[in-house]
């Protein structure tokens, strides 16, 4: 019952967070010293006062800012994020089209980061101060330090252009047709359709961008796992387990690792939230039609409804992920209580 009340309270405050985010983004986006008219109309139409006035009237730009915002919030509470100036489509429809590509890439990237990050972190903690430990710590520092756009360019140049062993940009090969849309996650939709070759191709295209995006979070997970595990391994109950004759493997897997996971789960949650926000440069390099690409194009055209819609989506992602992380705390540590 305490957990249900906690979840309900967090979801209740989510409403105020969405309104607050919409206000902040609305004010900032409208404070940019640029004109949506210049960004979206041709020079010929800009020279026509009637066309300019018609454009402003269509998008509500002829009204005071506070009126524009109240109209937007009124539509927002009804689930209407407005219409994109650039695509002329409802923003919610655009997000439904672009977000699945980001979700698919984010899930693949975080799986890579978790597997290698925790594996490297455990090995590094066990082999503390050894050559292996130094090597793994160096890899984790590189993962955190190297800019993702540079790593993406190098990966494409080496593995796609030079060696030809990895696929090029895009979600699937250009000669293939996308699967029948069910979830808009190409790998899952291809598997549901029984098209194994398309599923393999879509999964293969996830490899390079997934490795690039996962490298940063992998470095953080490695460092956090190592430090947390070393801290737990120095506690009294671990010494007691050793005194009972338990093997080191059994001590780590049964006793130490579970107690060391809470800070690791926090890092994973933050990393996944960052990935779901869309990585503009990486999505651009790999021609990935995700939410980062959509946000970049919206910003370039001063597409206010789209900009606010993306910001609201990202804020909801973080709230939901943080809520799931808090619930996992209670699963990993029964001492955690929700109030």
HUSULBEL-V445267 format. One record per pair of residues at least 4 apart in sequence whose C-alpha atoms are under 8 Angstrom apart, sorted by the first residue. I is the first residue (numbers start at 1). J is the second residue. If there is no record, write none. Layout:
i=I j=J
i=I j=J
This chain:
i=1 j=5
i=2 j=6
i=2 j=337
i=2 j=338
i=2 j=339
i=3 j=7
i=3 j=327
i=3 j=338
i=3 j=339
i=4 j=8
i=5 j=9
i=5 j=339
i=6 j=10
i=6 j=338
i=6 j=339
i=7 j=11
i=7 j=323
i=8 j=12
i=9 j=13
i=10 j=14
i=10 j=323
i=11 j=15
i=12 j=16
i=13 j=17
i=14 j=18
i=14 j=316
i=14 j=319
i=15 j=19
i=16 j=20
i=17 j=21
i=17 j=315
i=18 j=22
i=18 j=312
i=18 j=315
i=18 j=316
i=19 j=23
i=19 j=73
i=20 j=24
i=21 j=25
i=21 j=311
i=21 j=312
i=21 j=315
i=22 j=26
i=22 j=308
i=22 j=311
i=22 j=312
i=23 j=27
i=23 j=69
i=24 j=28
i=25 j=29
i=25 j=307
i=25 j=308
i=25 j=311
i=26 j=30
i=26 j=69
i=26 j=304
i=26 j=308
i=27 j=31
i=28 j=32
i=29 j=302
i=29 j=304
i=29 j=307
i=30 j=304
i=34 j=38
i=35 j=39
i=35 j=302
i=36 j=40
i=36 j=301
i=36 j=302
i=36 j=303
i=37 j=41
i=37 j=46
i=37 j=52
i=37 j=55
i=37 j=56
i=38 j=42
i=38 j=43
i=38 j=46
i=39 j=300
i=39 j=301
i=39 j=302
i=40 j=85
i=40 j=86
i=40 j=301
i=41 j=45
i=41 j=46
i=42 j=46
i=43 j=47
i=44 j=48
i=45 j=49
i=45 j=51
i=45 j=52
i=46 j=51
i=46 j=52
i=48 j=52
i=49 j=53
i=50 j=54
i=51 j=55
i=52 j=56
i=53 j=57
i=53 j=62
i=54 j=58
i=55 j=59
i=56 j=60
i=56 j=61
i=56 j=62
i=57 j=61
i=57 j=62
i=59 j=85
i=60 j=68
i=61 j=65
i=61 j=68
i=63 j=67
i=63 j=68
i=64 j=68
i=65 j=69
i=66 j=70
i=67 j=71
i=68 j=72
i=69 j=73
i=70 j=74
i=71 j=75
i=72 j=76
i=72 j=81
i=72 j=82
i=73 j=77
i=74 j=78
i=75 j=79
i=75 j=80
i=75 j=81
i=75 j=82
i=76 j=80
i=76 j=81
i=76 j=82
i=80 j=92
i=81 j=90
i=81 j=91
i=81 j=92
i=81 j=305
i=81 j=309
i=82 j=90
i=82 j=91
i=82 j=92
i=82 j=305
i=82 j=306
i=83 j=88
i=83 j=89
i=83 j=90
i=83 j=91
i=83 j=305
i=83 j=306
i=84 j=88
i=84 j=89
i=84 j=90
i=84 j=91
i=84 j=303
i=84 j=304
i=84 j=305
i=84 j=306
i=85 j=89
i=85 j=303
i=85 j=304
i=85 j=305
i=85 j=306
i=86 j=298
i=86 j=301
i=86 j=303
i=89 j=93
i=89 j=94
i=90 j=94
i=91 j=95
i=91 j=305
i=91 j=306
i=91 j=309
i=92 j=96
i=92 j=309
i=93 j=97
i=94 j=98
i=95 j=99
i=95 j=291
i=95 j=310
i=96 j=100
i=97 j=184
i=98 j=102
i=98 j=289
i=98 j=290
i=98 j=291
i=98 j=294
i=99 j=103
i=99 j=290
i=99 j=291
i=100 j=104
i=100 j=183
i=100 j=184
i=100 j=185
i=100 j=290
i=101 j=105
i=101 j=184
i=101 j=185
i=101 j=288
i=101 j=289
i=101 j=290
i=101 j=291
i=102 j=106
i=102 j=275
i=102 j=276
i=102 j=278
i=102 j=289
i=102 j=290
i=102 j=291
i=102 j=292
i=103 j=107
i=103 j=185
i=103 j=276
i=104 j=108
i=104 j=185
i=105 j=109
i=105 j=206
i=105 j=209
i=105 j=210
i=106 j=110
i=106 j=210
i=106 j=272
i=106 j=275
i=106 j=276
i=107 j=111
i=107 j=272
i=108 j=112
i=108 j=206
i=108 j=210
i=109 j=113
i=109 j=209
i=109 j=210
i=109 j=211
i=109 j=213
i=109 j=214
i=110 j=114
i=110 j=214
i=110 j=217
i=110 j=268
i=110 j=271
i=110 j=272
i=111 j=115
i=112 j=116
i=112 j=117
i=112 j=210
i=112 j=211
i=112 j=214
i=112 j=218
i=113 j=117
i=113 j=214
i=113 j=215
i=113 j=217
i=113 j=218
i=113 j=219
i=113 j=221
i=114 j=118
i=114 j=218
i=114 j=221
i=114 j=268
i=115 j=119
i=116 j=120
i=116 j=218
i=116 j=222
i=117 j=121
i=117 j=217
i=117 j=218
i=117 j=219
i=117 j=220
i=117 j=221
i=117 j=222
i=117 j=225
i=118 j=122
i=118 j=221
i=118 j=222
i=118 j=225
i=119 j=123
i=119 j=222
i=120 j=124
i=120 j=136
i=120 j=222
i=121 j=125
i=121 j=136
i=121 j=221
i=121 j=222
i=121 j=223
i=121 j=224
i=121 j=225
i=121 j=226
i=122 j=126
i=122 j=222
i=122 j=225
i=122 j=226
i=122 j=229
i=123 j=127
i=123 j=133
i=124 j=128
i=124 j=132
i=124 j=133
i=124 j=134
i=124 j=136
i=124 j=137
i=124 j=226
i=125 j=133
i=125 j=226
i=125 j=227
i=125 j=229
i=125 j=230
i=127 j=132
i=127 j=133
i=128 j=133
i=129 j=133
i=129 j=134
i=130 j=134
i=131 j=135
i=132 j=136
i=133 j=137
i=134 j=138
i=135 j=139
i=136 j=140
i=137 j=141
i=137 j=222
i=137 j=223
i=138 j=142
i=139 j=143
i=139 j=219
i=140 j=144
i=140 j=218
i=140 j=219
i=140 j=220
i=140 j=222
i=140 j=223
i=141 j=145
i=141 j=219
i=142 j=146
i=142 j=219
i=143 j=215
i=143 j=216
i=143 j=217
i=143 j=218
i=143 j=219
i=144 j=215
i=144 j=216
i=144 j=217
i=144 j=219
i=144 j=220
i=145 j=216
i=146 j=150
i=146 j=151
i=147 j=151
i=148 j=152
i=148 j=212
i=148 j=213
i=148 j=216
i=148 j=281
i=148 j=282
i=149 j=153
i=149 j=281
i=149 j=282
i=149 j=285
i=150 j=154
i=151 j=155
i=151 j=212
i=152 j=156
i=152 j=208
i=152 j=209
i=152 j=212
i=152 j=282
i=152 j=285
i=152 j=286
i=153 j=157
i=153 j=285
i=154 j=158
i=155 j=159
i=155 j=160
i=155 j=208
i=156 j=160
i=156 j=161
i=156 j=168
i=156 j=208
i=157 j=161
i=157 j=162
i=158 j=162
i=158 j=163
i=158 j=164
i=159 j=163
i=159 j=164
i=159 j=165
i=159 j=166
i=160 j=164
i=160 j=165
i=160 j=166
i=160 j=167
i=160 j=168
i=166 j=204
i=166 j=205
i=166 j=208
i=167 j=173
i=167 j=204
i=167 j=205
i=168 j=173
i=168 j=205
i=168 j=286
i=169 j=205
i=169 j=285
i=169 j=286
i=169 j=287
i=169 j=288
i=170 j=174
i=170 j=205
i=170 j=286
i=170 j=287
i=170 j=288
i=170 j=289
i=171 j=186
i=171 j=202
i=171 j=205
i=171 j=206
i=171 j=288
i=172 j=176
i=172 j=178
i=172 j=198
i=172 j=201
i=172 j=202
i=172 j=205
i=173 j=201
i=173 j=202
i=173 j=205
i=176 j=198
i=178 j=186
i=179 j=186
i=179 j=189
i=179 j=190
i=179 j=193
i=179 j=198
i=180 j=189
i=180 j=190
i=180 j=193
i=181 j=189
i=182 j=189
i=183 j=188
i=183 j=189
i=184 j=189
i=185 j=189
i=186 j=190
i=186 j=199
i=186 j=202
i=187 j=191
i=187 j=198
i=187 j=199
i=187 j=200
i=187 j=202
i=187 j=203
i=188 j=192
i=188 j=199
i=189 j=193
i=190 j=194
i=190 j=195
i=190 j=196
i=190 j=198
i=190 j=199
i=191 j=195
i=191 j=196
i=191 j=199
i=195 j=199
i=196 j=200
i=197 j=201
i=198 j=202
i=199 j=203
i=200 j=204
i=201 j=205
i=202 j=206
i=203 j=207
i=205 j=209
i=206 j=210
i=207 j=211
i=208 j=212
i=209 j=213
i=209 j=282
i=209 j=283
i=209 j=286
i=210 j=214
i=211 j=215
i=212 j=216
i=212 j=282
i=213 j=217
i=213 j=275
i=213 j=282
i=214 j=218
i=215 j=219
i=216 j=220
i=217 j=221
i=217 j=267
i=217 j=268
i=217 j=271
i=218 j=222
i=219 j=223
i=220 j=224
i=220 j=267
i=221 j=225
i=221 j=264
i=221 j=267
i=221 j=268
i=222 j=226
i=223 j=227
i=224 j=228
i=224 j=263
i=224 j=264
i=224 j=267
i=225 j=229
i=225 j=260
i=225 j=261
i=225 j=263
i=225 j=264
i=226 j=230
i=227 j=231
i=228 j=232
i=228 j=260
i=228 j=261
i=228 j=263
i=228 j=264
i=229 j=233
i=229 j=256
i=229 j=257
i=229 j=260
i=230 j=234
i=231 j=235
i=232 j=238
i=232 j=256
i=232 j=259
i=232 j=260
i=233 j=238
i=233 j=239
i=233 j=256
i=234 j=238
i=234 j=239
i=235 j=239
i=236 j=240
i=237 j=241
i=238 j=242
i=238 j=251
i=238 j=255
i=238 j=256
i=239 j=243
i=240 j=244
i=241 j=245
i=241 j=246
i=241 j=251
i=242 j=246
i=242 j=247
i=242 j=248
i=242 j=251
i=246 j=250
i=246 j=251
i=247 j=251
i=248 j=252
i=249 j=253
i=250 j=254
i=250 j=255
i=251 j=255
i=251 j=256
i=252 j=256
i=252 j=257
i=253 j=257
i=253 j=258
i=254 j=258
i=255 j=259
i=256 j=260
i=257 j=261
i=258 j=262
i=258 j=332
i=259 j=332
i=259 j=333
i=260 j=264
i=261 j=265
i=261 j=332
i=262 j=266
i=262 j=329
i=262 j=332
i=263 j=267
i=264 j=268
i=265 j=269
i=265 j=325
i=265 j=328
i=266 j=270
i=266 j=325
i=267 j=271
i=268 j=272
i=269 j=273
i=269 j=321
i=269 j=322
i=269 j=325
i=270 j=274
i=270 j=318
i=270 j=321
i=270 j=322
i=271 j=275
i=272 j=276
i=272 j=321
i=273 j=277
i=273 j=314
i=273 j=317
i=273 j=318
i=273 j=321
i=274 j=278
i=275 j=279
i=276 j=314
i=276 j=317
i=277 j=291
i=277 j=292
i=277 j=314
i=277 j=317
i=278 j=283
i=278 j=290
i=278 j=291
i=278 j=292
i=278 j=293
i=279 j=283
i=279 j=292
i=280 j=284
i=280 j=292
i=280 j=293
i=280 j=295
i=280 j=296
i=281 j=285
i=281 j=292
i=282 j=286
i=282 j=288
i=283 j=287
i=283 j=288
i=283 j=289
i=283 j=290
i=283 j=292
i=283 j=293
i=284 j=288
i=284 j=293
i=288 j=293
i=289 j=293
i=289 j=294
i=290 j=294
i=291 j=295
i=291 j=310
i=292 j=296
i=293 j=297
i=294 j=298
i=295 j=299
i=295 j=306
i=295 j=307
i=295 j=310
i=296 j=300
i=297 j=301
i=298 j=302
i=298 j=303
i=298 j=304
i=298 j=306
i=298 j=307
i=299 j=303
i=299 j=304
i=299 j=307
i=302 j=307
i=303 j=307
i=304 j=308
i=305 j=309
i=306 j=310
i=307 j=311
i=308 j=312
i=309 j=313
i=310 j=314
i=311 j=315
i=312 j=316
i=313 j=317
i=314 j=318
i=315 j=319
i=316 j=320
i=317 j=321
i=318 j=322
i=319 j=323
i=320 j=324
i=321 j=325
i=322 j=326
i=323 j=327
i=324 j=328
i=325 j=329
i=326 j=330
i=327 j=331
i=328 j=332
i=329 j=333
i=329 j=336
i=330 j=334
i=330 j=335
i=330 j=336
i=330 j=337
